[in-house]
């Protein structure tokens, strides 16, 4: 059984969890859409939550600042001063439209509570001063809601910003460059947000599981082994628009029927391949009139998998299937890839310390089997850790999400699981501090 390194009473942990839950509610009120939650990159709502996060960072003793990409972060130097490499903790504060309260947000707030615990005067006397600095990062654009490109904030931190992104536009035609300027950022300085590998010990992110596996297992927490690879496409199916009443079936080249067959093929082919998920989330017909056979359809495709080769194999199979089905219907199709991300595997050492953190939460708890290994899951959803993996090793902790629903107002997490998660994350930080290999790449 793992020996806990942090001796903090349950009441203090419970109070930390209640604070996280209350602040999730407070942030939910910062929204562009009354009656729903929506916060997008470089918006007034983004600025408001950054100000709140900065206030909470200073409250736990951190220096706080907004970086050149609009991310908000706080820092406490380590034992060796300002030049000490940092262990970064965090997640994101932006949302999808009509979002839940916890996706990303709970990870930022839990990280702040970990800092509070590790700086508290009643923390375990056995712990030593941390050999690394602690940083809490509130990333600004994990979802990609406004400009259609996810992970913009964390990509800037990872040093992988692409100059072609400046011409991305939102629904109102505002370019990313224009939005930077309106927010008070200098596009020419975005490179200043980038971190070097020697500046970081690693990155740990707590996040709700955006699926039902922990709930079905009856477990609170899990170690994340990897984050799914992803490819996204915009597909166009071309047929011929003709009069709905005057065109017999044998003369129709109905693009919507072809697109519908393609969507069903996505489900059929992905279900036959282990750990591959395909989703058609957008479909638009042209000219879009009730009395016209659809002549063109635009549709999206999101492919995710545990391994890149399996994901690519599914795309190849789907392309062959579409060649055949569109040919039978006299249709044409084409695809434009708009996003590709390789699978990111969590660093073994960081998986180990997260596992030790979870085990430490079971000490003295007679309700759980203290000898059972914590669940290890791969994440089918994307996270900021995917981008940060380009500059340092990453690890993740999942929290149970009842019913697994996310990107929806019914998204949930319990205060009890948040309390366990805070304790596990704090223990993980201390286990990393006690491990002589913590600074190894």
TORTORRO-357273 format. One record per residue (C-alpha): residue number from 0; x, y, z. Coordinates in Angstrom, 3 decimals, always signed. Layout:
+-----+----------+----------+----------+
| seq |       xx |       yy |       zz |
+-----+----------+----------+----------+
| NUM |        X |        Y |        Z |
...
+-----+----------+----------+----------+
//
This chain:
+-----+----------+----------+----------+
| seq |       xx |       yy |       zz |
+-----+----------+----------+----------+
|   0 |   +0.000 |   +0.000 |   +0.000 |
|   1 |   +1.302 |   +3.452 |   -0.905 |
|   2 |   +2.174 |   +5.639 |   +2.083 |
|   3 |   +0.623 |   +9.093 |   +1.777 |
|   4 |   +3.171 |  +11.910 |   +1.688 |
|   5 |   +0.686 |  +14.643 |   +2.554 |
|   6 |   -0.980 |  +14.656 |   +5.965 |
|   7 |   -3.940 |  +17.001 |   +5.633 |
|   8 |   -7.206 |  +16.367 |   +7.403 |
|   9 |  -10.321 |  +15.406 |   +5.451 |
|  10 |  -12.096 |  +18.627 |   +6.411 |
|  11 |   -9.448 |  +20.716 |   +4.665 |
|  12 |   -9.654 |  +18.576 |   +1.523 |
|  13 |  -13.457 |  +18.736 |   +1.595 |
|  14 |  -13.308 |  +22.521 |   +1.911 |
|  15 |  -10.990 |  +22.657 |   -1.091 |
|  16 |  -13.453 |  +20.583 |   -3.117 |
|  17 |  -16.361 |  +22.811 |   -2.116 |
|  18 |  -14.350 |  +25.844 |   -3.209 |
|  19 |  -13.712 |  +24.214 |   -6.606 |
|  20 |  -17.408 |  +23.445 |   -7.065 |
|  21 |  -18.437 |  +26.985 |   -6.078 |
|  22 |  -15.928 |  +28.521 |   -8.453 |
|  23 |  -17.127 |  +26.297 |  -11.293 |
|  24 |  -20.548 |  +27.860 |  -10.706 |
|  25 |  -19.039 |  +31.341 |  -10.596 |
|  26 |  -17.233 |  +30.827 |  -13.900 |
|  27 |  -20.406 |  +29.391 |  -15.444 |
|  28 |  -21.975 |  +32.821 |  -15.033 |
|  29 |  -19.301 |  +34.336 |  -17.273 |
|  30 |  -20.911 |  +33.623 |  -20.616 |
|  31 |  -21.687 |  +35.215 |  -23.956 |
|  32 |  -25.054 |  +33.418 |  -24.130 |
|  33 |  -27.648 |  +34.083 |  -21.419 |
|  34 |  -29.071 |  +30.838 |  -20.092 |
|  35 |  -26.149 |  +28.793 |  -21.420 |
|  36 |  -22.367 |  +28.626 |  -21.005 |
|  37 |  -20.201 |  +29.888 |  -23.853 |
|  38 |  -16.712 |  +31.397 |  -23.584 |
|  39 |  -14.556 |  +31.590 |  -26.658 |
|  40 |  -11.015 |  +32.682 |  -27.378 |
|  41 |  -10.142 |  +36.385 |  -27.284 |
|  42 |  -13.636 |  +37.426 |  -26.202 |
|  43 |  -14.704 |  +39.706 |  -23.341 |
|  44 |  -15.632 |  +36.542 |  -21.424 |
|  45 |  -12.106 |  +35.203 |  -21.936 |
|  46 |  -10.718 |  +38.410 |  -20.431 |
|  47 |  -13.076 |  +38.182 |  -17.433 |
|  48 |  -12.180 |  +34.597 |  -16.521 |
|  49 |   -8.473 |  +35.381 |  -16.897 |
|  50 |   -8.887 |  +38.185 |  -14.367 |
|  51 |  -10.671 |  +35.842 |  -11.961 |
|  52 |   -8.016 |  +33.151 |  -12.408 |
|  53 |   -5.253 |  +35.705 |  -11.772 |
|  54 |   -6.976 |  +36.803 |   -8.558 |
|  55 |   -7.218 |  +33.181 |   -7.354 |
|  56 |   -3.581 |  +32.519 |   -8.291 |
|  57 |   -2.403 |  +35.474 |   -6.223 |
|  58 |   -4.620 |  +34.302 |   -3.363 |
|  59 |   -2.545 |  +31.091 |   -3.036 |
|  60 |   +0.738 |  +32.979 |   -3.199 |
|  61 |   +1.529 |  +32.754 |   -6.912 |
|  62 |   +2.750 |  +35.506 |   -9.188 |
|  63 |   +0.233 |  +35.775 |  -12.021 |
|  64 |   +0.426 |  +37.055 |  -15.564 |
|  65 |   -1.172 |  +36.648 |  -18.968 |
|  66 |   +1.176 |  +35.383 |  -21.651 |
|  67 |   +1.550 |  +36.515 |  -25.257 |
|  68 |   -1.146 |  +34.100 |  -26.486 |
|  69 |   -3.763 |  +35.039 |  -23.884 |
|  70 |   -3.140 |  +32.121 |  -21.517 |
|  71 |   -3.289 |  +32.977 |  -17.823 |
|  72 |   -0.730 |  +31.413 |  -15.553 |
|  73 |   +0.676 |  +31.604 |  -12.060 |
|  74 |   +4.046 |  +30.529 |  -10.660 |
|  75 |   +5.745 |  +29.801 |   -7.369 |
|  76 |   +9.500 |  +29.409 |   -7.624 |
|  77 |  +11.183 |  +26.244 |   -6.396 |
|  78 |  +13.950 |  +25.780 |   -3.871 |
|  79 |  +16.586 |  +27.031 |   -6.314 |
|  80 |  +14.832 |  +30.283 |   -7.120 |
|  81 |  +13.590 |  +31.866 |  -10.310 |
|  82 |  +15.681 |  +29.661 |  -12.604 |
|  83 |  +14.159 |  +26.441 |  -11.245 |
|  84 |  +12.398 |  +24.350 |  -13.930 |
|  85 |   +8.659 |  +24.092 |  -13.332 |
|  86 |   +6.113 |  +21.354 |  -13.005 |
|  87 |   +3.107 |  +22.729 |  -14.864 |
|  88 |   -0.424 |  +21.909 |  -13.692 |
|  89 |   -3.620 |  +23.037 |  -15.368 |
|  90 |   -6.222 |  +22.761 |  -18.082 |
|  91 |   -8.449 |  +25.234 |  -19.967 |
|  92 |  -11.176 |  +27.790 |  -19.230 |
|  93 |  -12.749 |  +28.169 |  -22.697 |
|  94 |  -15.865 |  +26.209 |  -23.641 |
|  95 |  -17.915 |  +24.838 |  -26.482 |
|  96 |  -21.349 |  +26.415 |  -27.096 |
|  97 |  -23.985 |  +25.369 |  -24.522 |
|  98 |  -21.254 |  +23.780 |  -22.437 |
|  99 |  -21.094 |  +22.042 |  -19.096 |
| 100 |  -19.465 |  +23.553 |  -16.023 |
| 101 |  -16.510 |  +21.230 |  -15.542 |
| 102 |  -14.755 |  +20.352 |  -18.825 |
| 103 |  -11.311 |  +21.884 |  -18.383 |
| 104 |  -12.407 |  +24.281 |  -15.662 |
| 105 |  -12.264 |  +21.747 |  -12.844 |
| 106 |   -8.638 |  +20.931 |  -13.730 |
| 107 |   -7.503 |  +24.540 |  -13.398 |
| 108 |   -9.289 |  +25.001 |  -10.074 |
| 109 |   -8.025 |  +21.694 |   -8.671 |
| 110 |   -4.467 |  +22.724 |   -9.560 |
| 111 |   -4.888 |  +25.916 |   -7.540 |
| 112 |   -6.089 |  +23.887 |   -4.560 |
| 113 |   -3.038 |  +21.637 |   -4.856 |
| 114 |   -0.826 |  +24.717 |   -4.610 |
| 115 |   -2.824 |  +25.870 |   -1.587 |
| 116 |   -2.365 |  +22.467 |   +0.115 |
| 117 |   +1.339 |  +22.230 |   -0.573 |
| 118 |   +1.903 |  +25.705 |   +0.869 |
| 119 |   -0.311 |  +25.204 |   +3.934 |
| 120 |   +1.415 |  +25.246 |   +7.335 |
| 121 |   -0.091 |  +21.893 |   +8.360 |
| 122 |   +1.267 |  +19.983 |   +5.369 |
| 123 |   +3.244 |  +16.868 |   +6.267 |
| 124 |   +6.571 |  +17.729 |   +7.892 |
| 125 |   +8.188 |  +14.795 |   +6.068 |
| 126 |   +8.006 |  +16.527 |   +2.724 |
| 127 |  +10.989 |  +18.543 |   +1.509 |
| 128 |  +10.923 |  +21.825 |   -0.355 |
| 129 |   +9.950 |  +21.076 |   -3.914 |
| 130 |  +12.974 |  +20.733 |   -6.200 |
| 131 |  +10.983 |  +22.366 |   -8.977 |
| 132 |   +8.776 |  +25.420 |   -9.348 |
| 133 |   +5.008 |  +24.998 |   -9.563 |
| 134 |   +3.000 |  +26.669 |  -12.313 |
| 135 |   -0.745 |  +26.641 |  -12.853 |
| 136 |   -1.782 |  +27.216 |  -16.442 |
| 137 |   -5.279 |  +28.264 |  -17.517 |
| 138 |   -5.131 |  +27.645 |  -21.246 |
| 139 |   -7.227 |  +29.890 |  -23.427 |
| 140 |   -8.440 |  +27.935 |  -26.463 |
| 141 |   -8.499 |  +24.165 |  -26.076 |
| 142 |  -11.877 |  +23.743 |  -27.775 |
| 143 |  -11.274 |  +25.710 |  -30.971 |
| 144 |  -14.870 |  +26.969 |  -30.935 |
| 145 |  -14.297 |  +30.420 |  -32.389 |
| 146 |  -11.722 |  +29.871 |  -35.140 |
| 147 |  -12.148 |  +26.149 |  -35.824 |
| 148 |   -8.604 |  +25.261 |  -34.737 |
| 149 |   -8.260 |  +23.587 |  -31.361 |
| 150 |   -5.377 |  +23.903 |  -28.883 |
| 151 |   -4.300 |  +27.382 |  -29.946 |
| 152 |   -3.250 |  +28.494 |  -26.456 |
| 153 |   -1.335 |  +25.351 |  -25.563 |
| 154 |   +0.235 |  +25.199 |  -29.029 |
| 155 |   +1.701 |  +28.651 |  -28.412 |
| 156 |   +3.173 |  +27.433 |  -25.109 |
| 157 |   +4.583 |  +24.345 |  -26.834 |
| 158 |   +6.260 |  +26.523 |  -29.472 |
| 159 |   +4.274 |  +24.987 |  -32.335 |
| 160 |   +2.315 |  +28.068 |  -33.425 |
| 161 |   +1.726 |  +28.036 |  -37.180 |
| 162 |   +1.861 |  +31.393 |  -38.989 |
| 163 |   -0.879 |  +30.215 |  -41.367 |
| 164 |   -3.357 |  +30.382 |  -38.468 |
| 165 |   -3.406 |  +34.178 |  -38.561 |
| 166 |   -5.852 |  +34.119 |  -41.476 |
| 167 |   -8.366 |  +31.858 |  -39.714 |
| 168 |  -11.731 |  +33.610 |  -39.391 |
| 169 |  -14.661 |  +33.351 |  -37.007 |
| 170 |  -18.352 |  +33.336 |  -37.954 |
| 171 |  -18.332 |  +37.145 |  -38.246 |
| 172 |  -15.345 |  +37.195 |  -40.585 |
| 173 |  -12.892 |  +38.445 |  -37.938 |
| 174 |   -9.432 |  +37.018 |  -38.493 |
| 175 |   -7.353 |  +35.570 |  -35.691 |
| 176 |   -4.843 |  +38.385 |  -36.212 |
| 177 |   -7.591 |  +41.015 |  -35.845 |
| 178 |   -8.946 |  +39.295 |  -32.729 |
| 179 |   -5.465 |  +39.342 |  -31.164 |
| 180 |   -5.219 |  +43.068 |  -31.696 |
| 181 |   -8.740 |  +43.711 |  -30.362 |
| 182 |   -7.896 |  +41.707 |  -27.227 |
| 183 |   -4.779 |  +43.808 |  -26.661 |
| 184 |   -2.245 |  +41.199 |  -27.753 |
| 185 |   +0.568 |  +41.724 |  -30.259 |
| 186 |   +0.559 |  +39.021 |  -32.987 |
| 187 |   +4.262 |  +39.652 |  -33.537 |
| 188 |   +5.037 |  +38.572 |  -29.964 |
| 189 |   +3.098 |  +35.302 |  -29.813 |
| 190 |   +6.399 |  +33.408 |  -29.879 |
| 191 |   +7.145 |  +34.771 |  -26.402 |
| 192 |   +4.555 |  +32.354 |  -24.992 |
| 193 |   +6.717 |  +29.380 |  -26.020 |
| 194 |   +8.500 |  +27.394 |  -23.332 |
| 195 |  +11.760 |  +25.500 |  -23.692 |
| 196 |  +12.110 |  +21.852 |  -22.622 |
| 197 |  +14.738 |  +22.811 |  -20.034 |
| 198 |  +12.226 |  +25.154 |  -18.374 |
| 199 |   +9.787 |  +22.350 |  -17.555 |
| 200 |   +9.883 |  +19.196 |  -15.457 |
| 201 |   +6.575 |  +18.008 |  -16.915 |
| 202 |   +2.856 |  +18.704 |  -17.144 |
| 203 |   +0.022 |  +17.169 |  -15.100 |
| 204 |   -3.608 |  +17.732 |  -16.024 |
| 205 |   -6.709 |  +16.706 |  -14.091 |
| 206 |   -9.855 |  +16.394 |  -16.186 |
| 207 |  -13.267 |  +14.823 |  -16.031 |
| 208 |  -13.497 |  +11.667 |  -18.104 |
| 209 |  -15.634 |  +12.539 |  -21.110 |
| 210 |  -17.065 |   +9.055 |  -21.261 |
| 211 |  -18.728 |   +6.501 |  -18.953 |
| 212 |  -15.985 |   +3.979 |  -18.171 |
| 213 |  -15.136 |   +5.084 |  -14.629 |
| 214 |  -18.827 |   +5.418 |  -13.822 |
| 215 |  -19.456 |   +1.886 |  -15.080 |
| 216 |  -16.507 |   +0.571 |  -13.044 |
| 217 |  -17.692 |   +2.325 |   -9.901 |
| 218 |  -14.313 |   +4.045 |   -9.497 |
| 219 |  -13.552 |   +7.689 |   -8.786 |
| 220 |  -10.186 |   +8.244 |  -10.465 |
| 221 |   -8.047 |   +6.835 |  -13.253 |
| 222 |   -4.555 |   +7.107 |  -14.667 |
| 223 |   -4.524 |   +8.209 |  -18.313 |
| 224 |   -2.181 |   +6.187 |  -20.515 |
| 225 |   -2.496 |   +8.168 |  -23.754 |
| 226 |   -4.595 |  +10.682 |  -25.652 |
| 227 |   -6.248 |   +9.597 |  -28.869 |
| 228 |   -4.856 |  +10.424 |  -32.253 |
| 229 |   -7.220 |  +12.466 |  -34.385 |
| 230 |   -7.944 |  +13.475 |  -37.956 |
| 231 |  -10.706 |  +15.812 |  -39.079 |
| 232 |  -12.029 |  +16.289 |  -42.590 |
| 233 |  -14.467 |  +18.459 |  -44.479 |
| 234 |  -16.182 |  +16.294 |  -47.098 |
| 235 |  -18.112 |  +17.514 |  -50.129 |
| 236 |  -20.548 |  +15.259 |  -51.979 |
| 237 |  -21.565 |  +16.538 |  -55.425 |
| 238 |  -24.645 |  +15.441 |  -57.345 |
| 239 |  -27.194 |  +17.411 |  -59.348 |
| 240 |  -29.905 |  +19.748 |  -58.091 |
| 241 |  -33.213 |  +19.134 |  -59.869 |
| 242 |  -36.942 |  +19.583 |  -59.328 |
| 243 |  -38.193 |  +17.350 |  -56.504 |
| 244 |  -41.487 |  +16.545 |  -58.202 |
| 245 |  -40.376 |  +16.329 |  -61.786 |
| 246 |  -37.278 |  +14.143 |  -61.440 |
| 247 |  -37.873 |  +10.363 |  -61.322 |
| 248 |  -35.657 |   +8.230 |  -59.113 |
| 249 |  -33.657 |   +6.713 |  -61.933 |
| 250 |  -32.561 |  +10.214 |  -63.006 |
| 251 |  -31.707 |  +11.523 |  -59.573 |
| 252 |  -28.171 |  +12.191 |  -58.379 |
| 253 |  -29.147 |  +13.019 |  -54.793 |
| 254 |  -26.123 |  +14.265 |  -52.867 |
| 255 |  -27.922 |  +13.976 |  -49.530 |
| 256 |  -28.602 |  +10.276 |  -49.986 |
| 257 |  -24.950 |   +9.763 |  -50.850 |
| 258 |  -23.869 |  +11.721 |  -47.773 |
| 259 |  -26.279 |   +9.725 |  -45.627 |
| 260 |  -24.789 |   +6.500 |  -46.926 |
| 261 |  -21.339 |   +7.880 |  -46.123 |
| 262 |  -22.370 |   +8.722 |  -42.541 |
| 263 |  -23.668 |   +5.187 |  -42.045 |
| 264 |  -20.420 |   +3.828 |  -43.474 |
| 265 |  -18.494 |   +5.811 |  -40.852 |
| 266 |  -20.428 |   +4.071 |  -38.101 |
| 267 |  -20.189 |   +0.613 |  -39.688 |
| 268 |  -16.458 |   +0.728 |  -40.418 |
| 269 |  -15.478 |   +2.330 |  -37.102 |
| 270 |  -17.516 |   -0.144 |  -35.056 |
| 271 |  -15.636 |   -2.988 |  -36.724 |
| 272 |  -12.244 |   -1.537 |  -35.694 |
| 273 |  -11.292 |   -1.654 |  -32.007 |
| 274 |  -10.888 |   +1.746 |  -30.292 |
| 275 |  -11.737 |   +3.860 |  -33.351 |
| 276 |  -14.495 |   +6.448 |  -33.087 |
| 277 |  -15.891 |   +8.315 |  -36.090 |
| 278 |  -18.416 |  +11.142 |  -35.933 |
| 279 |  -20.258 |  +13.158 |  -38.550 |
| 280 |  -21.175 |  +16.259 |  -36.570 |
| 281 |  -22.081 |  +18.695 |  -39.357 |
| 282 |  -24.119 |  +18.230 |  -42.516 |
| 283 |  -25.403 |  +21.002 |  -44.779 |
| 284 |  -27.334 |  +20.650 |  -48.048 |
| 285 |  -27.361 |  +22.953 |  -51.072 |
| 286 |  -29.380 |  +24.637 |  -52.399 |
| 287 |  -31.362 |  +23.589 |  -49.327 |
| 288 |  -34.928 |  +24.055 |  -50.557 |
| 289 |  -37.775 |  +21.701 |  -49.676 |
| 290 |  -38.678 |  +21.118 |  -53.315 |
| 291 |  -35.201 |  +20.606 |  -54.796 |
| 292 |  -33.177 |  +17.391 |  -54.922 |
| 293 |  -29.970 |  +18.262 |  -52.989 |
| 294 |  -27.174 |  +18.902 |  -55.466 |
| 295 |  -24.337 |  +19.277 |  -52.964 |
| 296 |  -23.688 |  +18.368 |  -49.346 |
| 297 |  -20.932 |  +19.537 |  -47.015 |
| 298 |  -20.226 |  +17.274 |  -44.057 |
| 299 |  -17.634 |  +16.937 |  -41.323 |
| 300 |  -15.809 |  +13.829 |  -40.193 |
| 301 |  -13.972 |  +13.430 |  -36.894 |
| 302 |  -11.827 |  +10.273 |  -36.572 |
| 303 |  -10.125 |   +9.322 |  -33.299 |
| 304 |   -8.148 |   +6.282 |  -32.270 |
| 305 |   -5.721 |   +4.979 |  -29.703 |
| 306 |   -3.061 |   +4.403 |  -32.373 |
| 307 |   -2.271 |   +6.415 |  -35.496 |
| 308 |   -1.963 |   +3.419 |  -37.812 |
| 309 |   -5.403 |   +2.057 |  -36.925 |
| 310 |   -6.960 |   +5.501 |  -37.387 |
| 311 |   -5.339 |   +5.840 |  -40.820 |
| 312 |   -6.377 |   +2.322 |  -41.789 |
| 313 |   -9.999 |   +3.234 |  -41.056 |
| 314 |   -9.754 |   +6.379 |  -43.189 |
| 315 |   -8.377 |   +4.359 |  -46.099 |
| 316 |  -11.194 |   +1.818 |  -45.760 |
| 317 |  -13.765 |   +4.586 |  -45.593 |
| 318 |  -12.353 |   +6.280 |  -48.697 |
| 319 |  -12.626 |   +3.019 |  -50.642 |
| 320 |  -16.197 |   +2.569 |  -49.445 |
| 321 |  -17.122 |   +6.109 |  -50.517 |
| 322 |  -15.559 |   +5.574 |  -53.935 |
| 323 |  -17.840 |   +2.577 |  -54.413 |
| 324 |  -21.050 |   +4.031 |  -52.968 |
| 325 |  -20.738 |   +7.391 |  -54.721 |
| 326 |  -19.951 |   +5.624 |  -57.973 |
| 327 |  -23.154 |   +3.587 |  -57.717 |
| 328 |  -25.181 |   +6.773 |  -57.248 |
| 329 |  -23.457 |   +8.799 |  -59.957 |
| 330 |  -21.978 |  +11.205 |  -57.403 |
| 331 |  -18.550 |  +12.721 |  -56.846 |
| 332 |  -16.876 |  +13.327 |  -53.510 |
| 333 |  -13.757 |  +15.004 |  -52.206 |
| 334 |  -12.188 |  +15.546 |  -48.800 |
| 335 |  -10.014 |  +18.231 |  -47.265 |
| 336 |   -8.125 |  +17.358 |  -44.107 |
| 337 |   -8.365 |  +20.243 |  -41.631 |
| 338 |   -6.733 |  +18.745 |  -38.536 |
| 339 |   -4.296 |  +15.950 |  -37.741 |
| 340 |   -2.821 |  +15.106 |  -34.348 |
| 341 |   -0.789 |  +12.028 |  -33.452 |
| 342 |   -1.549 |   +9.947 |  -30.389 |
| 343 |   +0.243 |  +11.311 |  -27.337 |
| 344 |   +1.453 |   +8.790 |  -24.772 |
| 345 |   +1.769 |   +9.895 |  -21.179 |
| 346 |   +5.295 |   +9.656 |  -19.778 |
| 347 |   +5.656 |   +6.418 |  -17.765 |
| 348 |   +7.075 |   +8.251 |  -14.748 |
| 349 |   +4.121 |  +10.642 |  -14.685 |
| 350 |   +1.690 |   +7.748 |  -15.038 |
| 351 |   +3.441 |   +6.149 |  -12.060 |
| 352 |   +3.165 |   +9.201 |   -9.810 |
| 353 |   -0.507 |   +9.685 |  -10.706 |
| 354 |   -1.076 |   +6.017 |   -9.864 |
| 355 |   +0.717 |   +6.468 |   -6.538 |
| 356 |   -1.404 |   +9.544 |   -5.895 |
| 357 |   -4.622 |   +7.606 |   -6.437 |
| 358 |   -3.458 |   +4.768 |   -4.207 |
| 359 |   -2.568 |   +7.237 |   -1.457 |
| 360 |   -6.171 |   +8.486 |   -1.377 |
| 361 |   -7.292 |   +5.004 |   -0.332 |
| 362 |   -5.264 |   +4.910 |   +2.866 |
| 363 |   -7.586 |   +4.335 |   +5.815 |
| 364 |  -10.658 |   +4.015 |   +3.576 |
| 365 |  -12.418 |   +0.767 |   +4.440 |
| 366 |  -14.890 |   +1.176 |   +1.579 |
| 367 |  -12.328 |   +0.401 |   -1.124 |
| 368 |  -10.028 |   -2.459 |   -2.012 |
| 369 |   -6.730 |   -0.786 |   -1.182 |
| 370 |   -4.726 |   -3.429 |   -3.064 |
| 371 |   -6.480 |   -3.111 |   -6.425 |
| 372 |   -4.642 |   -1.233 |   -9.161 |
| 373 |   -6.303 |   +2.034 |  -10.182 |
| 374 |   -7.986 |   +2.045 |  -13.549 |
| 375 |   -5.796 |   +3.006 |  -16.511 |
| 376 |   -7.701 |   +4.510 |  -19.449 |
| 377 |   -6.779 |   +6.015 |  -22.775 |
| 378 |   -8.512 |   +9.308 |  -23.532 |
| 379 |  -10.709 |   +9.361 |  -26.612 |
| 380 |  -11.077 |  +13.127 |  -26.166 |
| 381 |   -8.357 |  +15.643 |  -26.913 |
| 382 |   -6.721 |  +17.788 |  -24.230 |
| 383 |   -4.116 |  +20.534 |  -23.876 |
| 384 |   -1.677 |  +17.807 |  -22.836 |
| 385 |   -1.596 |  +16.775 |  -26.516 |
| 386 |   +0.041 |  +20.070 |  -27.467 |
| 387 |   +2.246 |  +20.330 |  -24.371 |
| 388 |   +3.603 |  +16.858 |  -25.132 |
| 389 |   +5.687 |  +18.502 |  -27.873 |
| 390 |   +7.804 |  +20.334 |  -25.278 |
| 391 |   +7.719 |  +18.156 |  -22.132 |
| 392 |   +6.411 |  +14.884 |  -20.732 |
| 393 |   +2.740 |  +14.815 |  -19.770 |
| 394 |   +0.530 |  +12.930 |  -17.349 |
| 395 |   -3.214 |  +13.016 |  -16.715 |
| 396 |   -5.685 |  +12.167 |  -13.978 |
| 397 |   -9.297 |  +11.401 |  -14.878 |
| 398 |  -12.245 |  +12.048 |  -12.566 |
| 399 |  -15.491 |  +10.093 |  -12.785 |
| 400 |  -18.203 |  +11.776 |  -14.849 |
| 401 |  -21.641 |  +10.308 |  -14.011 |
| 402 |  -23.208 |   +8.874 |  -17.178 |
| 403 |  -20.174 |  +10.081 |  -19.130 |
| 404 |  -21.949 |  +13.050 |  -20.704 |
| 405 |  -19.827 |  +16.060 |  -21.649 |
| 406 |  -20.001 |  +19.116 |  -23.917 |
| 407 |  -23.538 |  +19.413 |  -22.559 |
| 408 |  -25.196 |  +21.268 |  -19.660 |
| 409 |  -25.779 |  +17.953 |  -17.846 |
| 410 |  -22.039 |  +17.339 |  -17.516 |
| 411 |  -21.274 |  +16.486 |  -13.884 |
| 412 |  -18.704 |  +15.574 |  -11.260 |
| 413 |  -19.232 |  +15.081 |   -7.529 |
| 414 |  -17.589 |  +17.100 |   -4.763 |
| 415 |  -16.428 |  +13.818 |   -3.246 |
| 416 |  -14.594 |  +12.827 |   -6.410 |
| 417 |  -13.111 |  +16.319 |   -6.703 |
| 418 |  -11.806 |  +15.974 |   -3.131 |
| 419 |  -10.187 |  +12.636 |   -4.000 |
| 420 |   -8.772 |  +14.151 |   -7.158 |
| 421 |   -7.206 |  +17.100 |   -5.327 |
| 422 |   -5.597 |  +14.742 |   -2.841 |
| 423 |   -4.366 |  +12.408 |   -5.610 |
| 424 |   -2.900 |  +15.289 |   -7.636 |
| 425 |   -1.117 |  +16.730 |   -4.597 |
| 426 |   +0.282 |  +13.296 |   -3.751 |
| 427 |   +1.427 |  +12.886 |   -7.358 |
| 428 |   +3.353 |  +16.173 |   -7.152 |
| 429 |   +5.074 |  +15.043 |   -3.958 |
| 430 |   +5.902 |  +11.601 |   -5.344 |
| 431 |   +7.470 |  +13.301 |   -8.344 |
| 432 |   +9.454 |  +15.564 |   -6.011 |
| 433 |  +10.777 |  +12.509 |   -4.147 |
| 434 |  +11.734 |  +10.670 |   -7.329 |
| 435 |  +15.356 |  +11.313 |   -8.399 |
| 436 |  +14.347 |  +10.757 |  -12.026 |
| 437 |  +11.803 |  +13.593 |  -12.028 |
| 438 |  +13.911 |  +15.857 |  -14.247 |
| 439 |  +14.726 |  +13.189 |  -16.811 |
| 440 |  +13.355 |  +13.756 |  -20.341 |
+-----+----------+----------+----------+
//
